[in-house]
Amino acid sequence: MALGDGVASTARSSAEINIVPLVDVILVLLVIFIVTAPLITQAVKVKLPEAKSQPVQTPSKPVVVAIAADGQLHWDGQSLSLAELEERARALAARPAAELHVEADRAVRYDAVAQVLAAATRAGVLHIGFVTDPGQARSQAAPVP
């Protein structure tokens, strides 16, 4: 059916978008989603057997490598050289889930820290962490407005 003023006999097409078919499609998709959503979220109820066990955890104390301000290395309080550190790190890497914690003095040169990290990595230590003092960082931080 053509729109017009009734006087002209020629048919003209409308330039407006008809959204009725679009609304029909959206409603059909909505109904499909409403019907299938509960089916997807249903779980199968299973009676699981009861067992008494405890988790196996072997808490291992991490090894602490301290680097003094003058670059001196300490392995759990014992003074040692970089070569000895690498030997001990190799033995540490043989243990599963072994951790190496690095405590570096604030005044130590970055080169000393980088050498310790490189030696531990060459030895195969996978878990290396840095120990900091959060209390000092908090007291020196600028106040937040």
C-alpha positions in Angstrom: 0.0 0.0 0.0 1.5 3.3 -1.0 1.4 6.4 1.1 0.2 9.6 -0.5 -2.2 12.5 -0.4 -4.9 10.7 -2.4 -4.6 13.0 -5.4 -1.6 11.5 -7.2 -2.0 8.1 -8.6 1.7 7.2 -8.7 2.9 5.0 -5.8 5.8 6.2 -3.7 7.8 4.1 -1.3 8.2 5.2 2.3 11.7 6.2 3.5 10.9 5.2 7.2 12.3 2.1 8.8 9.8 -0.5 9.8 11.0 -1.9 13.1 8.1 -4.4 13.7 10.0 -7.3 12.1 13.1 -6.4 14.2 11.0 -6.4 17.4 9.5 -9.8 16.4 13.0 -11.3 16.0 14.2 -9.9 19.3 11.1 -11.3 21.1 11.7 -14.7 19.6 15.3 -14.7 20.7 14.3 -13.6 24.2 11.8 -16.5 24.5 14.5 -18.9 23.3 17.0 -17.6 25.9 14.4 -17.7 28.7 13.6 -21.4 27.9 17.2 -22.6 27.6 18.8 -20.7 30.4 17.5 -22.9 33.2 18.6 -26.0 31.4 22.2 -24.7 31.2 22.5 -23.9 34.9 21.1 -27.1 36.3 23.7 -29.3 37.9 23.6 -33.1 38.2 23.1 -34.1 41.9 25.7 -36.7 42.9 26.2 -38.2 46.3 29.9 -38.1 46.9 31.7 -40.6 49.1 33.0 -39.4 52.4 36.7 -39.7 53.1 38.8 -38.6 56.0 42.1 -37.2 55.1 44.4 -34.3 55.8 46.1 -32.2 53.2 49.8 -33.0 52.7 51.8 -29.9 53.4 55.5 -29.9 54.0 56.1 -26.4 55.3 59.6 -25.5 54.4 61.2 -22.5 55.9 62.5 -20.1 53.2 66.2 -19.4 53.1 67.0 -15.7 53.7 69.9 -14.1 51.9 70.8 -10.8 53.4 72.9 -8.2 51.6 74.6 -5.7 53.9 75.2 -2.1 53.0 78.8 -2.9 52.2 77.8 -5.8 49.9 78.6 -8.6 52.3 76.3 -11.6 51.8 74.7 -13.7 54.6 72.9 -17.0 54.1 70.6 -17.5 57.1 73.0 -15.4 59.2 76.2 -17.1 58.0 78.6 -14.9 56.0 79.6 -16.3 52.5 80.9 -15.3 49.1 79.0 -15.1 45.8 80.5 -18.4 44.6 79.4 -20.1 47.9 76.0 -18.6 47.5 75.6 -20.1 44.0 76.7 -23.6 45.4 74.1 -23.4 48.2 71.5 -22.1 45.8 72.1 -25.2 43.6 71.4 -27.5 46.6 68.3 -25.4 47.5 67.0 -25.7 43.9 67.0 -29.5 44.3 64.3 -29.2 46.9 60.7 -28.9 45.6 59.0 -25.6 46.4 62.2 -24.1 47.8 62.0 -20.3 48.4 64.8 -17.8 48.6 64.1 -14.5 50.2 66.4 -11.6 49.6 66.8 -8.9 52.2 68.9 -6.0 50.8 70.0 -3.0 52.9 68.6 0.3 51.7 72.1 1.6 51.0 73.3 -1.4 49.0 74.3 -0.9 45.4 71.9 -2.4 42.8 74.8 -4.3 41.3 75.1 -6.5 44.4 71.4 -7.3 44.3 71.6 -8.1 40.6 74.5 -10.5 41.1 72.7 -12.4 43.9 69.6 -12.7 41.7 71.7 -13.9 38.7 73.5 -16.4 40.8 70.3 -17.8 42.2 68.7 -18.0 38.8 71.7 -19.8 37.3 71.5 -22.3 40.2 67.9 -23.0 39.2 66.0 -21.4 42.1 62.5 -20.7 40.8 60.9 -18.9 43.8 62.7 -15.7 44.7 61.1 -13.0 46.8 62.1 -9.6 48.2 61.7 -8.8 51.9 60.7 -5.3 52.8 59.7 -3.4 55.9 56.2 -2.1 55.4 56.3 0.0 58.6 59.2 2.1 57.3 57.5 2.6 53.9 54.3 3.7 55.5 56.0 6.2 57.8 58.0 7.8 54.9 55.1 7.9 52.5 53.5 11.3 51.8 50.1 11.7 53.4 47.2 11.1 51.1 44.8 14.0 50.9 
